[in-house]
Amino acid sequence: MNDIDIKSLKCEFIADYEFWLKTERKCDYNTTVKYLSNFKKIVNICIRNGWLDHDPSFGYKMTKREIERPFLTEDELNKLSAKTFLIDRVRHVRDIFIFCYYTRLAYVDVLQLTRAEIATGIDGEQWIYTSRQKTDTSTRISLLPSALDISER
């Protein structure tokens, strides 16, 4: 359906929405939980504005499962670094990924990085002096030789 009256929301709708996400949209468990969490935020806005009297998902519990993601091995990282790509864009993406790996910066932080934020530290080595977007905290990161090579390219 294209639209639904907010006042007609029932717990059954939440269960049907979960089922639809898992079957039709092929969402994994944690992705489904994230969609339901976002839906609950909308419901809470409706309650605060007086558009709903109660939370139709009250008592409907779903919690994210902890996922253990393996780290890249040194061998995998070396293979990726040595891989020759014929397309400049793909080579550029690989370099950004490896730079993120060596600096522990998020992609958005690397995207916003400027030359002015790379400077020589008191130890004579190159450092990144920047502010992280997500946490809005200042950070200083020593540039490892591999990351420095990428930054020079």
N, C-alpha and C positions, 0 to 999 in steps of 0.2 A: 504494500500500500504506500501511497505517496505521503500521507499525513495521518496523524492520529490526534484525537482530542486529549490533551494532557490530563484532563480529569477522569478519563476512562482507563488510565493506567492501573493495572493490577499486578500482583506478584506473578500471575500466570504469564503476563507479557514478558517479564524479565526472564523467566525460564524459557519461553519460546525464542526470545532474542538470543539467549545463550546457545540454544540448539541451532538456530539459523547461522550464527557466527561459526560454529564448529563444523556444520555440515555443508552449508551452501558456500560460505566464504572460505572454508578450509583453514580456519584460524587454529593455531595451537592453543593449549590451555592458558599460558600466561598472556598471550595476546588477547584472548577472550576476556580474561580478568581485567586487563587494561581498558578494553572497550566498555565493560560493565562499570568500571570505576569512573570513567569519563561520563557515562550516562547518569550515574549517581550524583555527580557534581551538578549536572543540569537539573536533576530532580531537586537537589538542595536549593538551588537558585529559585526554582518555582515555589518551594515551601517558604523561603524567606520573603518572596514577593507576594505571598498570599494566594498564589494561583493553584496551589495544592494544599489540602488539609493534612495529609500524612504522606509518609514515604512508602510507596508501593513495594519497594525492595526490602522493607524492614524484615529482618530475620533471614534474608537471603545472603548466605555467607560464601565467599570465594576468596581464597588467599593465594598469592603468587607462590609458585614452587621455586625453590632455590635451584638455579642451574649452574653447574660447574663447567665453566668454559676453559678448555685447555689453552695454555700459552703456546706461542710459536716456539718451536725448538730452534736452536742455533743453526742446525742444518737447514731447516725450512726457511729461515730468514736469509741465509746465505744463498740458497737456490733462488729465492725471490729477487734478491739483490743482483744476482748474476744473470738473471733471465733477460734475454734480448727481446724487446718489443719493437715492431716495425712502425707502429702508430704512435706519434708523439703524445697524443692525449693519454693513452694507456701508460706510456712511460712516465708521464707527469703524475698520474694517479698513483703509480707504484712508488715514486719518489716521495710524494706527500705522505703516503702510508708509512713508509720506512722512517721518514723524518718524525712523524708522530710517535712511532715505536721508540726511537732513541731519545726523544725529548719528554715523553709522557704527556705531551700536550694534546688536547682534543683537536679534531679537525677544524672546528670553528676558530680556535685560538691560532692555529697555524695559518688559516686563511686571512686572518686580520693582522698577522705579524708583519712588521715593517723593518727595513734595514736599520732604522734608528734604534730599534729595540735589541739589536745585537751589538754588544760592545765588549771591549777588553776589560776583564776583571783585574782585581789587585794581584792575582796570581799570574797575570800575563796571558791567560787563556781567554778564548771567546765565550761569552755568556749571553743568555737571553734574559732581558729584564722586561717583563711584561705583566699584564693583568689578565687573569683568567675570566672569561665571560660568564660562565655558569656561577661561579662563587664570588666574582668581583674581588678577588684577592690578588695581591702582588705576588709575583713569583720570580725566582732567579734560578736559571737552569744552565748548568755547564754544558757546552756543546761538545759532544763526543766527536772524534774524527769523522766517523761515517756521516753524522748529521751535518757537520761542518762542510763536508764535500758536497752534500746535497744542497745546502744553502748557497754555496758558491755557484752552483749550476743555475 
